[in-house]
């Protein structure tokens, strides 16, 4: 706890004196703090740059594949058939006939006021012949449905109201529906345990009077080149035919005997836009480095020269050079400027969408190869600098963080030293006040003693 002795005896403004002295003693600590703030600013900018380079590496990896920036539009002559493209897609036009759609196997039990046996025991058998025995907590149809749902047999059970019986008791039917569509979702449900099923004494719930098989689990089926000697039948357990054509998924919702024409075509406009967005990522990084490397020279006497956060940073300068080289050097002897990617005399990267679109329309494969080569070099450069373990930029950040930590430790030692110095000054001035007080007391005492002495007289002799 600090002492405030202002004006106690001496009349000095002790607090202000101590503060002025401490401000002088704290100058080295203030310089360390300023240096630490600068370092933290650099670390923050380097981390932001590193994140951008990592994002660029991800984008470049995708763009480096031959169809990484390919964009397509899809079409279908019927709303019951939809088309989606993925990696590997190519232009196409084809007719398909949808013979049937996939269905979930579904059965409904006879109406009942409750399970005839308490506790109810059922056996569920899937399409592979695998059996699961289920025991419900009570004979209520709701508890039976819950037990089936909890069994993990891949069957969704629901107790459905079915009126009342002759005694006025509420009745329910048990609806059992396969969780997955297709033939592989077919199942059978029996009253009784697995032993009864094996012995042939368990009743098939769907075959009982009043029960029914509502839908048989079937696979969806389409035909290509229907009615020709090349006709090809394709089935799917779901209504989506994955890779019906390379990189093309087709989803059907309704069966129809009429052929449906589907198509995939190149979307040149979207592809040009995607390519421009990738180049824009690189341009933004180069611009950020350039802006961070600028130095503002003092215009006159008394003004300061301001350095950019990246000024003099060899790692960042090397990154800028490597990225610029990756995007502007020829690929297999072909200049990127031939497809609209160029750099002006000031090092500013640009993308000419019109020129790129013209080159794409003329020779899409050549453009894809050139762009892939550029992206591959950008990816390699980005990984060299931003790898989270041994990237050059990552190492630079780690080094700066170590310096910040060291500065922080030095500041902590200075905090201890300054606290000790302040305490020493406070004690010194406290002692000064005490000594002044004592001297003042002594002075007052001596003055009083002198005043009390008999008065001395001096007169002339007679």
N, C-alpha and C positions, 0 to 999 in steps of 0.2 A: 504494500500500500504506500503510495507516494505521500510525501509531506508537503504541506503548503505553509511556508513561513513568511510569506510576503508581509513586510512592514512590522514584524513582531518587535524588533528592537532597532534594527539598522535602517528600516524604511526601504530597503532594497526590494525590487520586484524579482524575488528569487526564482519564481516559476518561469518567468520569461528569460532570465539569465541561463537557467539550466536548459531550457528548450533551445536557446540559441547555441549553446555549447554542444548539445546533443545533435543538432542539425549539422554541425561541422563534423562531429565524429561519425555521423551516419552517411556521409558522402560516399564512401566506398560501397556501402550496402545499397544505396540508391542507384549507383552505377551498375551493380550486379542485377538489381531489379529491372532496370531498363534493358540490360542485355538479355535477361531471361524473357522479358516480354517480346523482344525482337525475335528471339529464337522460337518462342511459342507461335508467333505469327508465321514464321517460315515453315514450322512443322505443320500448321493448319493448312497452309497453301499447298505444301507438298502432298499432304494426305488427300486433299481434294483433287489434285492433279492425278495422283496415283489411282484414285477411284475411277476417274474418267478413263485412264489408260486401261484399267481392268475391264470396264464396260466396252471399250473399243476392242479389246482382245476377244470378248464374247461375240460381238457383232462381226468381227473379221473372220472368226472361225466359221460362222454361218455363211458369210459372203464368199469364203474361199472355196466352198463346194460349187461344182459346175452349175447347179440349179439353186444355189443358196438364195439368190435374189430373184428367182423366177416367180412370176405372178400370173395367175390364170383366172379366167371367168368360166363359169359352168352354166349349162343349160339343160332343160328337160322339157319334153313335149307334154308331160303330165304332172300335175301337182302331187300325185301320189308317189312319185319317184324323185328323190333329191340326190344331188351329186356334191361331193366334197373332195378337195385335192390335198395331198400331203407331199412330203419330199419324194422326188422321183417321178412326179407326174409329167405327162407329156400331152400335147394336143391330140384329140381323138374325136371321133363321131361314131356312134354305134346304136343298134336297135336291140332292145331286150324285151322279152316276154316274161311277165311276172305270173308264174303258175299258181303260187300260193304264198301266203305270208306266215311267219312263225307264230305259233300259238302256245300259250301256257296250259299244260295239262290241268284240267279242273274237274272235280267230282262234287256231287251234293248228296248227302245222306238222306234217308227217309226222315219225315217229321217225327219228333218224339218229345215228350215232356221231360225226359231225362235219360241218361244212359241206363240200360237195363241191369248192369252189374256195377256194384259199388265196392271198392274203387274201380273205375273203368281202366281196362288194359287194352291197348291197341298196338298193332305192329304195322310199321310203315316200310314199304319195300320200294327202292328206287329202280331205275332202268337197268342198273348193273346187277340187280339181284341182292344188293346189300340191304340188311334189315335193321331197323331201330325199334326197340320196344319202348312204349310210352305209358306211364301210369299217371292218371289225373288225381287231384286232391279230393274231388267229390264227383258225384254223378251228374252235376249240372253241365249243360252243354257249353257254357262259358268257360268252366274250369277245364273241360276236355280240350277246347280250342286253345286255351292258354298253355296247357301242357304240350300240345303239338308245336306251338310256336317256340316254346323254350327248348325243344328237343334238338334243335340244330339240324333237322332232317331236310331243310330246304323247302319246306312246305308252309304256306301261309293259311292258317285256319281262322274261320270266322263263324260265330254262332248267329244265324239269321232267323228272326222271328217268323213263325209259320202258323199263326192263329192259335186256337185253343182246342183241347180235346173234349170228349163228351162230358168230362167232369169239370170243365171250365179251366183246366190247368193250361198255362201258356206252353206252347210247343215251339221247338226250334229245329232248324236243319243245320247240319254242319257242312259248310263249304270249305273244301280243301283245294288250294291252288298252288301249283309249282311256282317257286320264286323265280326260276329261270325259264325262259321260253325254249321251245325246240324239243326234238325227240328225246334228247338226253334228260329232259325234265319229267318224263313220264314216271308215274308211280302207281302203287296199289296200296290200299289201306284195308286192314283186317281187324275184326273184333277178336281179341284174344292175344295171347303171348306168342313169342317166337316158336315155342315148342308146338303150340296148336297149329301154327302155320305150316311147320314142317310135317306135322302129322296129317294135314289136310282137313282138319276139323274146324279151322277158323273161317268165319264168314267174311266174304268180300263185301265191304260196305257199299261199293258202287253197284253191286249186283242184287242188292236187297230190294223188295217191292217198294216202290215210291222213290227210290234213289235213282241217280242217273250220272252218266259221264257227260258233262256239259261240253267239254272240249278235249280232244286228244292232242297231247303235245306233239307238234310237228315242226319240222324245219322249214324255213322259207326256201323257195326254189325259183330260180330264174333260168331262162334259156338264152344263149347267144346264137345268132344265125339260125333262128328257129325255122324249121321246114326245109332245111338244106342238108346235104350229106355231111356238112361240117358242124351240125347242131351240137351244142355243148350245154349240158345240164350242170348247174352249180347250185349247191345248197349251203345254207347258213343256219346255225342254231338261233341266231337273232335276225332281226329284219335289216341289219346292216351288213352288207357284203364288203368286208375289208379287202382292199387290193383286188377288187373285181378286175381292174386294170392296174398296172403299176402306178402306185401313188394316188389311186382314185378309189374312193369309197362310195358305194351306192346304197341308199336306204329306201326301202319300199314299205308302203302302208296298205296297199290294196291289190288284190289279185285282179288280173285282166288278161283276156285273150288277145287284145290288140297290142301290137308292138309299141314300145315307148322309145323315142329317140333321145339319147343323151349325148352331150358334147362337152368338150374341154378345149378352150382356145387360149392362146397367149394374150395377156393383158399388157401390151407394150407400154401404155401410159403408167400403169401401176409399177411396172418394172423399172422404168426410168426414174420414177419418183423414189422408189426404194434405194436405187443406186445413188441418187443425189443425196438422200438422207445419210447414207454411209459416208460419202465424201464430206458432208457437212460436219459429221462427228470429228473427222480428222482436222478440218479447217478450224473448228471451235477450239480444239486443243492447241493447235499452232498459234492461233490468235491469243489465247490465254498466256502462253509462254512468252510471246512477243511483248504483250502488255506488261507482264510481270518482270521483264528484263530491261525495261526502259529506265533511263536515268535522266532526271531533270537537272540540267546544269544551272548553277547560280547565274542570274542575269546581271547582277551587280554586286558591289561591295556590301557586305553585311548580310547578304542572302545565302541560303544553304543549298548545297547540291543534294538532291534526293535520289537515292538508289532504289530500284525496283526489288521486289522480294526475291526474284530469281537472278538479279544482276550478279555476274561473276560465278554463278553456279555451273560448274563444268558438267555435272550429271544432267541437269535440265537442258543445257545447251547441246549435249550429245544426243539427248532424246529428240530434240527438235530436228537436228540434222538427220538422224536415222529415220524419223517419220517422213520427212520431206523427200529423202532419197527413195524410200519404199514406195511412195505414191507417184513419183515423177520419172523414175528411171524406166527405160524400155523393158518390155517383157518379150523375150525371144526375138529381139530386134524390132519390136513394134512399140512405137511411142504411145503413152496414155493420151497424149493430146489428140490422137486420131479418133478417140471416142469422147472428146470434150473435157478431158481432165488435164488441166494445165496450171502452171505457176508463172506469175508475172515477174518483172525485174525486181520487185520488192519482196519476193518470196510469198506472195499471197496466193493461196490455192483457190481455184475456181472450178465450177462444173457447168458445162454448157449442155442443158437438157435437150435442146433442139438437135445439136450435133450428135449427142448420144443416141437419141431416138432414130436419127437417120442411119447411123451405123448399125443399130440393132435391127432395123428393118432390112438393111442390105445383107448382113451376115450375122445372124444372132449367135451362131456357134463361136465365131471369131471374137465377138464382143464378150461372150461368156468366158472364154478362155483367158482373154486379156484382163478382164476385171477380176477373175479368180486369182490370177497371178499377182495382181496388185494387193488384193486382200490377204493373200497368203503371206506376202512380205510384211504387211502391216501387222498381221497376227504374230509373226515371229518377233518383230521389234517390240510389240506391246508386251509379250511374255518375258522377253529379256529384261525389260525395265520394271514390270509390275508383278513378277512372280512373288507370291507371298513368303517364300522362303529365302531365295537368293537373288531377287530382282535388284537391279542397280538402283532404282528409285526407292525400293523398299529398304535397302541397306542405307541409303542416304537419310531416310526418315529415322531409321533406328539410331544412326550416329547423332543426328540432331537431338533426338529424345534423350540420349545419354548425356549430351552437353547440358540440356535443360535440367536433368536430374542432378548433375554435378553442381550447377549454379544454385539449385534449390538447397542443396546440402550446405554450400558456402553461406547462403543467406541465413540458414538456421543457426550456423555458428556465429554469424554476425549479430543475430537477434539476441543470443545469450550474452555476447560480449557487450552489446549496447545496454542491455538490461543491467548488467553488472556495473557499467560505467555510470549509468543514471543513478543507481542506488548509491554509488560512491559519492557523486556530486551532492545528492540530497543529504547524505550524512555529513559531508564537509560543511555545507551551508548551515546545517542544523547546529553543528558544533560552533560555527562562527557566531550564530545568534546567541547560543548559550554563553560563550565567552564574552561577547559584548554586554550581555545581561549582567554577568558577574562583574565586569569592569565598571559598569554603570552603578551597580550596587555599591562597590568599593568606593567609587568616586563620591557617591551620595553620603556614605558613612564618613569618609574623611572630611568632607565639607562640613558635615554636622559637628564633628569633633573640633575642628578648627574654630567653628563659630561659637562653641561652648567654652573656649579658653578665656581666662580673665583678660580684660583689656589692658594693654600696656600703655602707660602714659609717659611722656617726656616733657619736662618743663625747664625753665631757666633757673638757675640757682639764685638765691637771694642772700 
